[in-house]
Amino acid sequence: MVSDGTLTPEALAERAKANGVQLWALTDHDEIGGLQRARDAAHAQGMRYLTGVEISVTFLHQTVHIVGLGFDASNNELRQGLQRTRGGRRERAMEMSDGLAKAGIQDAYDGALKYVGNPELISRTHFARFLVETGVCKDTNEVFRKYLTEGKPGYVPHRWALLKDAVQWITQAGGMAVIAHPARYKFSPNEEFALFTEFKGHGGQGVEVVTGSHSVPEYQIYASTAKEFGLAASRGSDFHSPDESHTELGTLPPLPVGLTPVWELLSSRIQ
């Protein structure tokens, strides 16, 4: 991955193929620099491939992720939008490092940077890996709980793209916009209804139903949401690392019956 994963596109493709994946998309955060390698790696493994990205947006003061699938990766508006979205990461990371220093954790910025190399792509995940490496916490979940969520020393909010912009960048590039792991956002029912209504109004077409970030009961909840809003259904592992992710590539169950899979609507965009 190019953003916050620990494996290369080639290693991911090999892992996906070994676990029976037939159609694969690499969805780095706010970055499409790894797509050509991912496409070549998928084809080398005999898998079909879709372009992918996961765009960070701010909605009702929370960060929401919008996945793009099947788009033209050379689209200039999409590329420029992603560049603007990445632009504030370095400044935010420096503020996070300052907050951690006040809590007694020194040199966190330089430590986190070792895991990414490019300040434009630095994220909370890279800070979490540094804090695990240095023994401050036993795993990344503990890091987020103690240091990197709202109200904790290393938390710094960031103003991402607008929902409207992210959806339009994807759709104008010929792709499909999908709300990623909606159960993670902890919106109230009214707030979640507003998210889906606005998303659909801007041209969004899909929602992740089965994902490594959802429980089994949540599969059914968002299957119902997909039907309510007339959205296609997606599956996504949310896989970042063999040591950190809850779900291995290729091990998710099938979508609940009665849904339209996103790949059926994207058949002409499969490479």
C-alpha positions in Angstrom: 0.0 0.0 0.0 1.1 3.6 -0.5 -0.8 5.2 2.4 -1.1 3.5 5.8 -0.7 -0.2 5.0 2.4 -2.2 5.7 2.5 -4.5 2.7 3.4 -3.7 -0.9 0.8 -3.9 -3.7 2.5 -7.0 -4.9 2.5 -8.7 -1.5 -1.2 -7.8 -1.1 -2.1 -9.2 -4.5 -0.3 -12.4 -3.7 -2.0 -12.7 -0.3 -5.5 -12.0 -1.9 -5.0 -14.6 -4.6 -3.8 -17.2 -2.1 -7.1 -16.7 -0.1 -9.3 -17.1 -3.2 -9.9 -13.5 -4.2 -11.0 -13.2 -7.8 -11.7 -9.4 -8.1 -9.5 -7.0 -6.2 -9.2 -3.2 -5.6 -6.5 -1.4 -3.7 -8.0 1.5 -1.8 -5.3 3.6 -0.3 -6.3 6.7 1.7 -6.4 9.8 -0.4 -3.8 8.5 -2.8 -3.8 6.6 -6.1 0.0 6.3 -6.6 0.0 2.6 -6.1 -2.7 1.7 -8.6 -0.5 0.8 -11.6 1.5 -1.6 -9.5 -1.6 -3.0 -8.0 -3.1 -3.6 -11.4 0.0 -5.3 -12.7 0.3 -7.4 -9.6 -3.4 -8.5 -9.8 -2.9 -9.5 -13.4 0.3 -11.4 -12.6 -1.8 -13.4 -10.1 -4.6 -14.0 -12.5 -7.1 -11.8 -10.7 -9.4 -9.2 -12.2 -8.9 -5.6 -11.0 -10.7 -2.4 -10.3 -9.2 1.0 -9.6 -9.8 2.1 -6.0 -9.3 4.9 -3.5 -10.6 5.8 0.0 -11.2 9.6 0.3 -11.4 11.3 3.7 -14.3 13.7 4.1 -15.7 15.7 7.0 -19.4 15.3 7.7 -21.1 16.7 10.8 -17.7 17.2 12.4 -16.7 13.6 11.9 -14.3 11.9 9.5 -16.1 9.7 7.0 -14.4 7.6 4.3 -15.8 7.4 0.8 -14.5 4.6 -1.4 -14.2 5.2 -5.1 -14.2 2.2 -7.4 -13.8 1.8 -11.2 -12.8 5.3 -12.0 -10.3 6.7 -14.6 -7.1 7.1 -12.6 -5.8 9.7 -15.0 -8.7 12.1 -14.4 -7.2 15.5 -13.6 -10.0 16.7 -11.3 -9.8 13.6 -9.1 -6.0 13.8 -8.9 -6.1 17.5 -7.9 -8.8 16.9 -5.4 -6.8 14.1 -3.7 -3.7 16.3 -3.7 -5.6 19.1 -1.9 -7.0 16.5 0.6 -3.5 15.2 1.4 -2.2 18.8 1.8 -3.0 19.3 5.5 -1.6 16.1 6.8 1.9 17.3 7.6 0.7 20.3 9.6 -1.8 18.1 11.5 0.9 15.5 12.3 3.2 18.2 13.7 0.4 19.3 16.1 -0.2 15.7 17.1 3.5 15.3 17.9 3.4 18.4 20.0 0.4 17.1 21.9 2.1 13.7 22.5 5.3 15.5 23.7 3.2 17.3 26.4 2.1 13.9 27.5 5.7 12.8 27.8 6.2 11.1 24.4 9.1 12.7 22.6 10.0 12.7 18.9 6.7 11.1 17.8 6.7 12.9 14.4 10.0 11.6 13.4 9.1 8.2 14.7 5.8 8.1 12.8 7.5 9.3 9.7 9.7 6.2 9.5 6.6 4.2 8.7 5.5 6.3 5.8 8.4 8.3 4.3 6.1 11.0 2.8 4.8 13.7 5.1 1.8 14.2 2.8 0.5 10.8 3.7 1.3 10.6 7.4 -1.7 9.6 9.5 -2.7 8.6 13.0 -2.0 4.9 12.1 1.7 5.8 11.6 1.9 7.4 15.1 0.2 4.3 16.5 2.8 2.0 15.1 5.6 4.2 16.6 4.0 4.1 20.0 3.7 0.3 19.8 7.3 0.0 18.6 8.6 2.0 21.5 6.5 0.1 24.1 4.2 2.9 25.1 1.2 0.7 24.2 0.9 -3.0 23.5 -1.1 -2.6 20.2 -2.5 0.0 18.0 -6.0 -0.3 19.4 -4.6 0.8 22.8 -2.8 3.7 21.2 -6.0 5.0 19.6 -8.0 4.6 22.9 -5.4 6.4 25.1 -3.8 8.9 22.8 -5.4 9.5 19.3 -9.1 9.9 19.7 -11.1 13.0 20.6 -10.1 14.4 24.0 -6.8 12.5 24.1 -3.3 14.1 24.0 -2.5 13.3 20.4 -5.8 14.0 18.8 -6.0 16.8 16.3 -9.1 17.2 14.1 -8.6 17.8 10.4 -10.9 19.4 7.9 -11.0 17.0 5.0 -12.8 17.2 1.7 -16.6 17.9 1.5 -18.8 14.9 0.9 -20.2 16.5 -2.2 -16.7 17.1 -3.6 -15.4 13.5 -2.9 -18.5 11.9 -4.5 -18.3 14.2 -7.6 -14.5 13.6 -8.1 -15.2 9.9 -8.2 -18.4 9.9 -10.4 -17.0 12.5 -12.8 -14.0 10.2 -13.3 -16.5 7.4 -14.3 -16.4 5.6 -11.0 -18.8 4.6 -8.3 -18.8 6.3 -4.8 -19.3 3.9 -1.8 -19.8 4.8 1.9 -17.1 2.8 3.7 -17.8 0.9 7.0 -20.8 3.1 8.1 -21.1 1.5 11.5 -17.8 2.9 12.6 -19.0 6.5 12.6 -21.3 6.3 15.6 -23.8 8.8 14.1 -27.2 9.2 15.7 -30.0 7.7 13.6 -30.9 11.2 12.3 -27.3 12.0 11.5 -26.8 8.8 9.7 -30.0 9.4 7.7 -28.6 12.8 6.7 -25.3 11.2 5.6 -27.0 8.7 3.4 -29.5 11.2 2.0 -26.9 13.7 1.1 -24.6 11.0 -0.3 -27.3 9.7 -2.6 -28.3 13.2 -3.6 -24.7 13.9 -4.8 -24.6 10.8 -6.9 -23.3 8.2 -4.5 -24.3 4.6 -5.5 -23.0 2.1 -2.9 -22.4 1.2 0.7 -20.1 -1.3 2.4 -22.3 -3.9 4.0 -19.9 -6.7 4.7 -16.6 -5.4 6.0 -13.9 -6.2 8.4 -15.1 -3.2 10.5 -18.7 -4.5 10.9 -20.1 -7.1 13.2 -22.3 -9.9 11.8 -25.5 -8.1 13.1 -24.3 -4.9 11.4 -24.3 -6.8 8.0 -28.0 -7.1 8.2 -28.5 -3.5 9.4 -26.7 -2.1 6.4 -28.2 -4.5 4.0 -31.5 -2.9 5.0 -30.0 0.5 4.6 -28.8 -0.4 1.1 -32.3 -1.4 0.2 -33.9 1.6 1.8 -31.7 4.1 -0.2 -31.5 2.0 -3.4 -27.7 1.5 -3.0 -25.5 -1.2 -4.3 -23.7 -3.3 -1.7 -20.0 -3.7 -1.3 -17.6 -6.0 0.6 -14.3 -4.7 1.9 -11.7 -6.2 4.2 -10.4 -3.0 5.6 -7.1 -4.9 5.7 -4.0 -2.8 6.6 -1.5 -5.2 8.0 -1.3 -8.9 9.1 -0.6 -7.8 12.6 -3.3 -5.1 13.0 -6.3 -6.0 10.9 -9.3 -7.8 12.2 -10.1 -9.6 8.9 -7.8 -11.3 6.5 -8.1 -10.7 2.8 -10.5 -13.0 1.1 -12.2 -14.3 4.3 -15.3 -12.2 4.5 -18.7 -14.0 4.1 -20.9 -13.3 1.0 -23.3 -10.4 0.9 -26.7 -11.0 2.3 -29.2 -12.1 -0.3 -31.4 -9.6 -2.2 -28.7 -7.0 -2.7 -27.1 -5.7 -5.9 -23.3 -6.2 -5.7 -21.3 -3.1 -6.7 -19.2 -5.3 -9.1 -22.3 -6.1 -11.2 -22.7 -2.3 -11.9 -19.0 -2.0 -12.5 -18.5 -4.8 -14.9 -17.5 -2.5 -17.8 -14.8 -1.0 -15.6 -13.1 -4.3 -14.5 -9.6 -4.6 -15.9 
